[in-house]
Amino acid sequence: MKIILAKHAGFCMGVRRAVETTLRLVESRQGSIATLGPLIHNPQILAMLEQKGVEVVTDVALVNTKTVVIRAHGVPPEQKRRLIASGAAIEDATCPRVVKVQAIIDKYQRIGYAVVIFGDRDHAEVEGLMGHAGVAGVVVNALRDLDDLQLTTPYIVVSQTTQDEGLFEEITREILRRYPEGKVFNTICDSTHKRQNEVRNMCREVDALVVVGGRNSANTKRLAEIAHSLACPVFLVETENELAVEKLKSYQKVGVTAGASTPTRVIEQVVVALEAI
Ligand code: SF4
């Protein structure tokens, strides 16, 4: 079996930065540390942080630690205000690319624009963006959502940073057809763009694709969905132990990619296990 490893597999800049920030805090031993929500969508890294004493708190009301890390997805401004009021020291690891989307929303909602956010309603990044948009914000996730969309003011469209580019283009084209007054900001991040493009190209070349990443990671699932939409057999695994060895045996050329929160070590272990098939 020939294995082709994607160039852009694994940690993106924002995730790496958040993990390194947290580990730096652990090493500096400045008292108890917590992250607001799981730092990244990867069980191995979360287990490692737990072992080092990093707690996960799910609600600002439960924060009683000395330092709280805001993860790469960011938080709604109201939540940040409550964190500050709680007296905890805040280490803001919001990814700069997410901060940029928040700033675009702040600028336009202040001057009366409606804000259409293309994203997963329940995703932490989108909850943060909606916090910035306030009552001006509305989330859409599929073309069918546009039937409920009523835009009467000038508006902007932005995207969750890890969304599918093809779908973003399709949805914005349709919104602009219905409401020509809008400004569109493609805020899908560069790392997502490269990763998704690579999957599209790889699917032309390989017989099957293995996508490595946490089951809760939306960007990992999206890579698998893109491969699936191109009729490329796809295997989504968290670790090498989940590889469907018997099925994979029938393929000559297998591609490997990984979500933005998958550590290099886990990807390497999957590649080694595939090589052994
Ligand atoms: S996917 Fe992009 S925006 Fe999201 S954390 Fe990574 S680098 Fe930042």
py3Dmol code that shows the C-alpha trace and the ligand (Angstrom):
import py3Dmol

protein = """\
ATOM      1  CA  MET A   1       0.000   0.000   0.000  1.00  0.00           C
ATOM      2  CA  LYS A   2       1.276   3.455  -0.899  1.00  0.00           C
ATOM      3  CA  ILE A   3       0.522   6.144   1.670  1.00  0.00           C
ATOM      4  CA  ILE A   4       0.313   9.834   0.876  1.00  0.00           C
ATOM      5  CA  LEU A   5       0.363  12.176   3.860  1.00  0.00           C
ATOM      6  CA  ALA A   6      -1.258  15.595   3.437  1.00  0.00           C
ATOM      7  CA  LYS A   7       1.080  18.583   3.876  1.00  0.00           C
ATOM      8  CA  HIS A   8      -1.478  20.446   5.949  1.00  0.00           C
ATOM      9  CA  ALA A   9      -2.532  17.697   8.342  1.00  0.00           C
ATOM     10  CA  GLY A  10      -2.736  18.397  12.050  1.00  0.00           C
ATOM     11  CA  PHE A  11      -2.478  21.403  14.369  1.00  0.00           C
ATOM     12  CA  CYS A  12      -3.291  24.777  12.843  1.00  0.00           C
ATOM     13  CA  MET A  13      -1.660  27.960  14.107  1.00  0.00           C
ATOM     14  CA  GLY A  14      -4.568  28.858  16.433  1.00  0.00           C
ATOM     15  CA  VAL A  15      -4.772  25.448  18.089  1.00  0.00           C
ATOM     16  CA  ARG A  16      -0.992  25.191  18.497  1.00  0.00           C
ATOM     17  CA  ARG A  17      -0.945  28.639  20.077  1.00  0.00           C
ATOM     18  CA  ALA A  18      -3.729  27.748  22.548  1.00  0.00           C
ATOM     19  CA  VAL A  19      -2.052  24.472  23.574  1.00  0.00           C
ATOM     20  CA  GLU A  20       1.368  26.121  23.951  1.00  0.00           C
ATOM     21  CA  THR A  21      -0.113  28.981  25.969  1.00  0.00           C
ATOM     22  CA  THR A  22      -1.735  26.511  28.377  1.00  0.00           C
ATOM     23  CA  LEU A  23       1.407  24.384  28.699  1.00  0.00           C
ATOM     24  CA  ARG A  24       3.465  27.523  29.393  1.00  0.00           C
ATOM     25  CA  LEU A  25       1.079  28.394  32.217  1.00  0.00           C
ATOM     26  CA  VAL A  26       1.375  24.868  33.621  1.00  0.00           C
ATOM     27  CA  GLU A  27       5.171  25.098  33.567  1.00  0.00           C
ATOM     28  CA  SER A  28       5.186  28.505  35.243  1.00  0.00           C
ATOM     29  CA  ARG A  29       3.177  26.895  38.094  1.00  0.00           C
ATOM     30  CA  GLN A  30       1.195  30.017  38.922  1.00  0.00           C
ATOM     31  CA  GLY A  31      -1.579  28.217  40.794  1.00  0.00           C
ATOM     32  CA  SER A  32      -4.651  26.454  39.492  1.00  0.00           C
ATOM     33  CA  ILE A  33      -5.449  26.676  35.779  1.00  0.00           C
ATOM     34  CA  ALA A  34      -8.688  26.009  33.946  1.00  0.00           C
ATOM     35  CA  THR A  35      -9.873  26.273  30.371  1.00  0.00           C
ATOM     36  CA  LEU A  36     -13.335  27.597  29.600  1.00  0.00           C
ATOM     37  CA  GLY A  37     -14.684  24.573  27.714  1.00  0.00           C
ATOM     38  CA  PRO A  38     -12.403  21.813  26.369  1.00  0.00           C
ATOM     39  CA  LEU A  39      -9.287  23.510  24.972  1.00  0.00           C
ATOM     40  CA  ILE A  40      -9.366  21.546  21.720  1.00  0.00           C
ATOM     41  CA  HIS A  41     -11.448  18.740  20.233  1.00  0.00           C
ATOM     42  CA  ASN A  42      -8.913  16.023  20.818  1.00  0.00           C
ATOM     43  CA  PRO A  43      -9.239  13.443  23.607  1.00  0.00           C
ATOM     44  CA  GLN A  44      -5.497  12.643  23.799  1.00  0.00           C
ATOM     45  CA  ILE A  45      -4.478  16.267  24.340  1.00  0.00           C
ATOM     46  CA  LEU A  46      -7.337  16.786  26.804  1.00  0.00           C
ATOM     47  CA  ALA A  47      -6.198  13.722  28.790  1.00  0.00           C
ATOM     48  CA  MET A  48      -2.623  15.057  28.830  1.00  0.00           C
ATOM     49  CA  LEU A  49      -3.797  18.455  30.114  1.00  0.00           C
ATOM     50  CA  GLU A  50      -5.975  16.804  32.760  1.00  0.00           C
ATOM     51  CA  GLN A  51      -2.954  14.826  33.934  1.00  0.00           C
ATOM     52  CA  LYS A  52      -1.085  18.088  34.322  1.00  0.00           C
ATOM     53  CA  GLY A  53      -3.885  19.414  36.517  1.00  0.00           C
ATOM     54  CA  VAL A  54      -5.646  21.661  33.964  1.00  0.00           C
ATOM     55  CA  GLU A  55      -9.335  21.714  34.788  1.00  0.00           C
ATOM     56  CA  VAL A  56     -12.153  22.233  32.261  1.00  0.00           C
ATOM     57  CA  VAL A  57     -14.947  24.535  33.424  1.00  0.00           C
ATOM     58  CA  THR A  58     -18.091  24.779  31.380  1.00  0.00           C
ATOM     59  CA  ASP A  59     -19.605  27.861  32.988  1.00  0.00           C
ATOM     60  CA  VAL A  60     -18.143  31.189  34.127  1.00  0.00           C
ATOM     61  CA  ALA A  61     -20.134  30.794  37.374  1.00  0.00           C
ATOM     62  CA  LEU A  62     -18.027  27.720  38.192  1.00  0.00           C
ATOM     63  CA  VAL A  63     -14.698  29.500  37.781  1.00  0.00           C
ATOM     64  CA  ASN A  64     -12.844  29.484  41.070  1.00  0.00           C
ATOM     65  CA  THR A  65      -9.340  29.053  39.728  1.00  0.00           C
ATOM     66  CA  LYS A  66      -6.554  31.539  39.509  1.00  0.00           C
ATOM     67  CA  THR A  67      -6.096  31.527  35.741  1.00  0.00           C
ATOM     68  CA  VAL A  68      -8.636  30.819  33.007  1.00  0.00           C
ATOM     69  CA  VAL A  69      -7.652  30.187  29.407  1.00  0.00           C
ATOM     70  CA  ILE A  70     -10.045  31.327  26.676  1.00  0.00           C
ATOM     71  CA  ARG A  71      -9.698  28.805  23.863  1.00  0.00           C
ATOM     72  CA  ALA A  72      -8.990  29.495  20.176  1.00  0.00           C
ATOM     73  CA  HIS A  73     -12.729  29.684  19.320  1.00  0.00           C
ATOM     74  CA  GLY A  74     -13.147  32.847  21.426  1.00  0.00           C
ATOM     75  CA  VAL A  75     -16.133  33.766  23.612  1.00  0.00           C
ATOM     76  CA  PRO A  76     -19.053  36.232  23.460  1.00  0.00           C
ATOM     77  CA  PRO A  77     -18.052  39.669  24.900  1.00  0.00           C
ATOM     78  CA  GLU A  78     -20.578  39.252  27.729  1.00  0.00           C
ATOM     79  CA  GLN A  79     -18.903  36.030  28.827  1.00  0.00           C
ATOM     80  CA  LYS A  80     -15.516  37.753  28.814  1.00  0.00           C
ATOM     81  CA  ARG A  81     -16.913  40.563  30.979  1.00  0.00           C
ATOM     82  CA  ARG A  82     -18.235  37.993  33.455  1.00  0.00           C
ATOM     83  CA  LEU A  83     -14.869  36.256  33.499  1.00  0.00           C
ATOM     84  CA  ILE A  84     -13.107  39.521  34.311  1.00  0.00           C
ATOM     85  CA  ALA A  85     -15.666  40.227  37.040  1.00  0.00           C
ATOM     86  CA  SER A  86     -15.020  36.783  38.556  1.00  0.00           C
ATOM     87  CA  GLY A  87     -11.542  37.981  39.521  1.00  0.00           C
ATOM     88  CA  ALA A  88      -9.717  35.210  37.644  1.00  0.00           C
ATOM     89  CA  ALA A  89      -6.612  36.053  35.639  1.00  0.00           C
ATOM     90  CA  ILE A  90      -7.466  35.646  31.958  1.00  0.00           C
ATOM     91  CA  GLU A  91      -5.200  34.197  29.327  1.00  0.00           C
ATOM     92  CA  ASP A  92      -6.937  34.957  26.056  1.00  0.00           C
ATOM     93  CA  ALA A  93      -5.895  32.364  23.460  1.00  0.00           C
ATOM     94  CA  THR A  94      -8.582  33.357  20.945  1.00  0.00           C
ATOM     95  CA  CYS A  95      -7.080  32.708  17.509  1.00  0.00           C
ATOM     96  CA  PRO A  96      -6.116  36.015  15.796  1.00  0.00           C
ATOM     97  CA  ARG A  97      -8.124  34.903  12.755  1.00  0.00           C
ATOM     98  CA  VAL A  98     -11.242  34.545  14.884  1.00  0.00           C
ATOM     99  CA  VAL A  99     -10.509  37.951  16.476  1.00  0.00           C
ATOM    100  CA  LYS A 100     -10.503  39.385  12.949  1.00  0.00           C
ATOM    101  CA  VAL A 101     -14.017  38.029  12.263  1.00  0.00           C
ATOM    102  CA  GLN A 102     -15.215  39.408  15.616  1.00  0.00           C
ATOM    103  CA  ALA A 103     -13.775  42.825  14.675  1.00  0.00           C
ATOM    104  CA  ILE A 104     -15.569  42.848  11.292  1.00  0.00           C
ATOM    105  CA  ILE A 105     -18.861  42.058  13.049  1.00  0.00           C
ATOM    106  CA  ASP A 106     -18.271  44.748  15.715  1.00  0.00           C
ATOM    107  CA  LYS A 107     -17.558  47.375  13.061  1.00  0.00           C
ATOM    108  CA  TYR A 108     -20.660  46.706  10.967  1.00  0.00           C
ATOM    109  CA  GLN A 109     -23.214  45.970  13.665  1.00  0.00           C
ATOM    110  CA  ARG A 110     -22.254  49.304  15.288  1.00  0.00           C
ATOM    111  CA  ILE A 111     -23.320  51.159  12.127  1.00  0.00           C
ATOM    112  CA  GLY A 112     -26.604  49.316  11.788  1.00  0.00           C
ATOM    113  CA  TYR A 113     -25.821  46.381   9.523  1.00  0.00           C
ATOM    114  CA  ALA A 114     -27.442  42.990  10.001  1.00  0.00           C
ATOM    115  CA  VAL A 115     -24.916  40.158  10.371  1.00  0.00           C
ATOM    116  CA  VAL A 116     -25.423  36.807   8.650  1.00  0.00           C
ATOM    117  CA  ILE A 117     -23.059  34.154  10.011  1.00  0.00           C
ATOM    118  CA  PHE A 118     -22.545  30.987   7.993  1.00  0.00           C
ATOM    119  CA  GLY A 119     -21.725  28.312  10.549  1.00  0.00           C
ATOM    120  CA  ASP A 120     -22.786  25.578  12.959  1.00  0.00           C
ATOM    121  CA  ARG A 121     -25.253  27.157  15.391  1.00  0.00           C
ATOM    122  CA  ASP A 122     -23.987  25.214  18.421  1.00  0.00           C
ATOM    123  CA  HIS A 123     -20.299  25.617  17.745  1.00  0.00           C
ATOM    124  CA  ALA A 124     -18.403  27.678  20.338  1.00  0.00           C
ATOM    125  CA  GLU A 125     -16.867  29.961  17.701  1.00  0.00           C
ATOM    126  CA  VAL A 126     -20.316  30.769  16.284  1.00  0.00           C
ATOM    127  CA  GLU A 127     -21.717  31.394  19.776  1.00  0.00           C
ATOM    128  CA  GLY A 128     -18.867  33.865  20.287  1.00  0.00           C
ATOM    129  CA  LEU A 129     -19.546  35.566  16.939  1.00  0.00           C
ATOM    130  CA  MET A 130     -23.269  35.772  17.729  1.00  0.00           C
ATOM    131  CA  GLY A 131     -22.334  37.449  21.015  1.00  0.00           C
ATOM    132  CA  HIS A 132     -20.578  40.151  18.989  1.00  0.00           C
ATOM    133  CA  ALA A 133     -23.468  40.480  16.533  1.00  0.00           C
ATOM    134  CA  GLY A 134     -26.164  40.701  19.242  1.00  0.00           C
ATOM    135  CA  VAL A 135     -29.703  41.148  17.969  1.00  0.00           C
ATOM    136  CA  ALA A 136     -28.320  41.987  14.512  1.00  0.00           C
ATOM    137  CA  GLY A 137     -27.040  38.430  14.087  1.00  0.00           C
ATOM    138  CA  VAL A 138     -28.539  35.416  12.355  1.00  0.00           C
ATOM    139  CA  VAL A 139     -26.930  32.036  11.691  1.00  0.00           C
ATOM    140  CA  VAL A 140     -27.412  30.074   8.476  1.00  0.00           C
ATOM    141  CA  ASN A 141     -26.003  26.647   7.829  1.00  0.00           C
ATOM    142  CA  ALA A 142     -27.656  25.415   4.653  1.00  0.00           C
ATOM    143  CA  LEU A 143     -29.484  26.724   1.590  1.00  0.00           C
ATOM    144  CA  ARG A 144     -32.829  25.707   3.132  1.00  0.00           C
ATOM    145  CA  ASP A 145     -32.175  28.148   6.043  1.00  0.00           C
ATOM    146  CA  LEU A 146     -32.435  31.049   3.579  1.00  0.00           C
ATOM    147  CA  ASP A 147     -36.211  30.573   3.330  1.00  0.00           C
ATOM    148  CA  ASP A 148     -36.497  31.892   6.896  1.00  0.00           C
ATOM    149  CA  LEU A 149     -34.032  34.724   6.315  1.00  0.00           C
ATOM    150  CA  GLN A 150     -35.590  38.200   6.315  1.00  0.00           C
ATOM    151  CA  LEU A 151     -33.100  40.999   5.653  1.00  0.00           C
ATOM    152  CA  THR A 152     -34.427  44.550   5.640  1.00  0.00           C
ATOM    153  CA  THR A 153     -31.269  46.531   6.409  1.00  0.00           C
ATOM    154  CA  PRO A 154     -27.847  46.608   4.778  1.00  0.00           C
ATOM    155  CA  TYR A 155     -26.069  43.476   5.861  1.00  0.00           C
ATOM    156  CA  ILE A 156     -22.801  41.596   5.914  1.00  0.00           C
ATOM    157  CA  VAL A 157     -22.110  37.882   5.560  1.00  0.00           C
ATOM    158  CA  VAL A 158     -19.203  36.242   7.363  1.00  0.00           C
ATOM    159  CA  SER A 159     -18.276  32.622   7.914  1.00  0.00           C
ATOM    160  CA  GLN A 160     -17.171  30.480  10.804  1.00  0.00           C
ATOM    161  CA  THR A 161     -13.455  30.041  10.094  1.00  0.00           C
ATOM    162  CA  THR A 162     -13.611  26.288   9.491  1.00  0.00           C
ATOM    163  CA  GLN A 163     -16.609  26.046   7.160  1.00  0.00           C
ATOM    164  CA  ASP A 164     -16.727  24.427   3.725  1.00  0.00           C
ATOM    165  CA  GLU A 165     -15.687  27.010   1.111  1.00  0.00           C
ATOM    166  CA  GLY A 166     -17.803  25.547  -1.683  1.00  0.00           C
ATOM    167  CA  LEU A 167     -20.950  25.758   0.426  1.00  0.00           C
ATOM    168  CA  PHE A 168     -20.087  29.287   1.587  1.00  0.00           C
ATOM    169  CA  GLU A 169     -19.863  30.436  -2.041  1.00  0.00           C
ATOM    170  CA  GLU A 170     -23.144  28.732  -2.911  1.00  0.00           C
ATOM    171  CA  ILE A 171     -24.978  30.255   0.048  1.00  0.00           C
ATOM    172  CA  THR A 172     -23.599  33.787  -0.389  1.00  0.00           C
ATOM    173  CA  ARG A 173     -24.477  33.721  -4.112  1.00  0.00           C
ATOM    174  CA  GLU A 174     -28.083  32.894  -3.203  1.00  0.00           C
ATOM    175  CA  ILE A 175     -28.272  35.498  -0.408  1.00  0.00           C
ATOM    176  CA  LEU A 176     -26.954  38.184  -2.784  1.00  0.00           C
ATOM    177  CA  ARG A 177     -29.461  37.136  -5.438  1.00  0.00           C
ATOM    178  CA  ARG A 178     -32.299  37.656  -2.964  1.00  0.00           C
ATOM    179  CA  TYR A 179     -30.821  40.724  -1.221  1.00  0.00           C
ATOM    180  CA  PRO A 180     -28.327  42.503  -3.519  1.00  0.00           C
ATOM    181  CA  GLU A 181     -27.314  45.111  -0.899  1.00  0.00           C
ATOM    182  CA  GLY A 182     -24.884  42.916   1.026  1.00  0.00           C
ATOM    183  CA  LYS A 183     -21.157  42.852   1.692  1.00  0.00           C
ATOM    184  CA  VAL A 184     -19.559  39.428   1.810  1.00  0.00           C
ATOM    185  CA  PHE A 185     -16.439  38.689   3.848  1.00  0.00           C
ATOM    186  CA  ASN A 186     -14.954  35.267   3.217  1.00  0.00           C
ATOM    187  CA  THR A 187     -13.556  34.687   6.708  1.00  0.00           C
ATOM    188  CA  ILE A 188     -12.778  30.995   6.238  1.00  0.00           C
ATOM    189  CA  CYS A 189      -9.206  30.808   7.455  1.00  0.00           C
ATOM    190  CA  ASP A 190      -6.224  30.055   5.315  1.00  0.00           C
ATOM    191  CA  SER A 191      -5.415  26.874   7.189  1.00  0.00           C
ATOM    192  CA  THR A 192      -8.945  25.536   6.534  1.00  0.00           C
ATOM    193  CA  HIS A 193      -8.727  26.586   2.878  1.00  0.00           C
ATOM    194  CA  LYS A 194      -5.426  24.710   2.328  1.00  0.00           C
ATOM    195  CA  ARG A 195      -6.575  21.625   4.219  1.00  0.00           C
ATOM    196  CA  GLN A 196      -9.873  21.346   2.308  1.00  0.00           C
ATOM    197  CA  ASN A 197      -8.228  21.999  -1.070  1.00  0.00           C
ATOM    198  CA  GLU A 198      -5.663  19.336  -0.377  1.00  0.00           C
ATOM    199  CA  VAL A 199      -8.445  16.834   0.385  1.00  0.00           C
ATOM    200  CA  ARG A 200     -10.132  17.661  -2.927  1.00  0.00           C
ATOM    201  CA  ASN A 201      -6.854  17.156  -4.818  1.00  0.00           C
ATOM    202  CA  MET A 202      -5.921  14.014  -2.915  1.00  0.00           C
ATOM    203  CA  CYS A 203      -9.294  12.423  -3.631  1.00  0.00           C
ATOM    204  CA  ARG A 204      -8.409  12.519  -7.336  1.00  0.00           C
ATOM    205  CA  GLU A 205      -5.200  10.667  -6.667  1.00  0.00           C
ATOM    206  CA  VAL A 206      -5.914   8.065  -3.977  1.00  0.00           C
ATOM    207  CA  ASP A 207      -8.208   5.029  -3.688  1.00  0.00           C
ATOM    208  CA  ALA A 208      -9.292   5.924  -0.139  1.00  0.00           C
ATOM    209  CA  LEU A 209      -8.709   8.613   2.457  1.00  0.00           C
ATOM    210  CA  VAL A 210      -8.090   8.268   6.186  1.00  0.00           C
ATOM    211  CA  VAL A 211      -9.071  11.358   8.193  1.00  0.00           C
ATOM    212  CA  VAL A 212      -7.594  11.483  11.696  1.00  0.00           C
ATOM    213  CA  GLY A 213      -9.256  13.564  14.390  1.00  0.00           C
ATOM    214  CA  GLY A 214     -11.511  13.852  17.406  1.00  0.00           C
ATOM    215  CA  ARG A 215     -15.104  12.702  17.009  1.00  0.00           C
ATOM    216  CA  ASN A 216     -16.241  16.105  18.330  1.00  0.00           C
ATOM    217  CA  SER A 217     -14.127  18.083  15.908  1.00  0.00           C
ATOM    218  CA  ALA A 218     -16.341  19.812  13.339  1.00  0.00           C
ATOM    219  CA  ASN A 219     -13.453  20.682  11.028  1.00  0.00           C
ATOM    220  CA  THR A 220     -12.294  17.033  11.022  1.00  0.00           C
ATOM    221  CA  LYS A 221     -15.790  15.826  10.144  1.00  0.00           C
ATOM    222  CA  ARG A 222     -15.949  18.429   7.374  1.00  0.00           C
ATOM    223  CA  LEU A 223     -12.820  16.971   5.735  1.00  0.00           C
ATOM    224  CA  ALA A 224     -14.477  13.546   5.731  1.00  0.00           C
ATOM    225  CA  GLU A 225     -17.685  15.045   4.292  1.00  0.00           C
ATOM    226  CA  ILE A 226     -15.760  16.695   1.442  1.00  0.00           C
ATOM    227  CA  ALA A 227     -14.094  13.376   0.560  1.00  0.00           C
ATOM    228  CA  HIS A 228     -17.446  11.607   0.798  1.00  0.00           C
ATOM    229  CA  SER A 229     -19.085  14.170  -1.523  1.00  0.00           C
ATOM    230  CA  LEU A 230     -16.379  13.351  -4.087  1.00  0.00           C
ATOM    231  CA  ALA A 231     -17.218   9.632  -3.826  1.00  0.00           C
ATOM    232  CA  CYS A 232     -13.830   8.896  -2.234  1.00  0.00           C
ATOM    233  CA  PRO A 233     -14.041   6.057   0.337  1.00  0.00           C
ATOM    234  CA  VAL A 234     -13.269   7.723   3.656  1.00  0.00           C
ATOM    235  CA  PHE A 235     -12.289   6.347   7.079  1.00  0.00           C
ATOM    236  CA  LEU A 236     -12.640   8.743  10.002  1.00  0.00           C
ATOM    237  CA  VAL A 237     -10.557   7.582  12.987  1.00  0.00           C
ATOM    238  CA  GLU A 238      -9.480   9.055  16.307  1.00  0.00           C
ATOM    239  CA  THR A 239      -6.455   6.764  16.668  1.00  0.00           C
ATOM    240  CA  GLU A 240      -4.721   3.943  14.784  1.00  0.00           C
ATOM    241  CA  ASN A 241      -6.730   1.405  16.815  1.00  0.00           C
ATOM    242  CA  GLU A 242      -9.860   2.342  14.893  1.00  0.00           C
ATOM    243  CA  LEU A 243      -8.452   1.576  11.423  1.00  0.00           C
ATOM    244  CA  ALA A 244     -10.650  -0.897   9.515  1.00  0.00           C
ATOM    245  CA  VAL A 245      -7.673  -3.069   8.560  1.00  0.00           C
ATOM    246  CA  GLU A 246      -9.570  -5.655   6.488  1.00  0.00           C
ATOM    247  CA  LYS A 247     -11.311  -3.026   4.364  1.00  0.00           C
ATOM    248  CA  LEU A 248      -8.171  -0.928   3.948  1.00  0.00           C
ATOM    249  CA  LYS A 249      -6.229  -3.943   2.664  1.00  0.00           C
ATOM    250  CA  SER A 250      -8.057  -3.709  -0.641  1.00  0.00           C
ATOM    251  CA  TYR A 251      -6.686  -0.243  -1.490  1.00  0.00           C
ATOM    252  CA  GLN A 252      -3.414   0.414  -3.302  1.00  0.00           C
ATOM    253  CA  LYS A 253      -3.038   4.104  -2.580  1.00  0.00           C
ATOM    254  CA  VAL A 254      -4.343   5.666   0.640  1.00  0.00           C
ATOM    255  CA  GLY A 255      -4.243   9.352   1.593  1.00  0.00           C
ATOM    256  CA  VAL A 256      -3.978  10.540   5.197  1.00  0.00           C
ATOM    257  CA  THR A 257      -5.097  13.907   6.477  1.00  0.00           C
ATOM    258  CA  ALA A 258      -6.111  15.253   9.876  1.00  0.00           C
ATOM    259  CA  GLY A 259      -8.183  17.949  11.516  1.00  0.00           C
ATOM    260  CA  ALA A 260      -6.778  21.159  12.982  1.00  0.00           C
ATOM    261  CA  SER A 261      -6.722  19.744  16.511  1.00  0.00           C
ATOM    262  CA  THR A 262      -5.004  16.418  15.810  1.00  0.00           C
ATOM    263  CA  PRO A 263      -1.517  16.094  17.333  1.00  0.00           C
ATOM    264  CA  THR A 264       1.348  15.055  15.026  1.00  0.00           C
ATOM    265  CA  ARG A 265       2.085  12.008  17.199  1.00  0.00           C
ATOM    266  CA  VAL A 266      -1.410  10.572  16.588  1.00  0.00           C
ATOM    267  CA  ILE A 267      -1.085  11.134  12.815  1.00  0.00           C
ATOM    268  CA  GLU A 268       2.312   9.418  12.807  1.00  0.00           C
ATOM    269  CA  GLN A 269       0.907   6.419  14.674  1.00  0.00           C
ATOM    270  CA  VAL A 270      -1.861   6.079  12.076  1.00  0.00           C
ATOM    271  CA  VAL A 271       0.686   6.233   9.240  1.00  0.00           C
ATOM    272  CA  VAL A 272       2.847   3.556  10.911  1.00  0.00           C
ATOM    273  CA  ALA A 273      -0.207   1.293  11.359  1.00  0.00           C
ATOM    274  CA  LEU A 274      -1.189   1.791   7.706  1.00  0.00           C
ATOM    275  CA  GLU A 275       2.344   0.971   6.581  1.00  0.00           C
ATOM    276  CA  ALA A 276       2.082  -2.278   8.490  1.00  0.00           C
ATOM    277  CA  ILE A 277      -1.005  -3.348   6.510  1.00  0.00           C
TER     278      ILE A 277
END
"""
ligand_1 = """\
8
SF4
S -8.774 26.825 12.072
Fe -7.933 28.818 11.509
S -9.168 30.288 12.668
Fe -9.548 28.293 13.602
S -8.071 28.172 15.240
Fe -7.089 27.260 13.461
S -5.927 28.930 12.473
Fe -7.393 29.829 13.904
"""
view = py3Dmol.view(width=600, height=400)
view.addModel(protein, "pdb")
view.setStyle({"model": 0}, {"cartoon": {"style": "trace"}})
view.addModel(ligand_1, "xyz")
view.setStyle({"model": 1}, {"stick": {}})
view.zoomTo()
view.show()
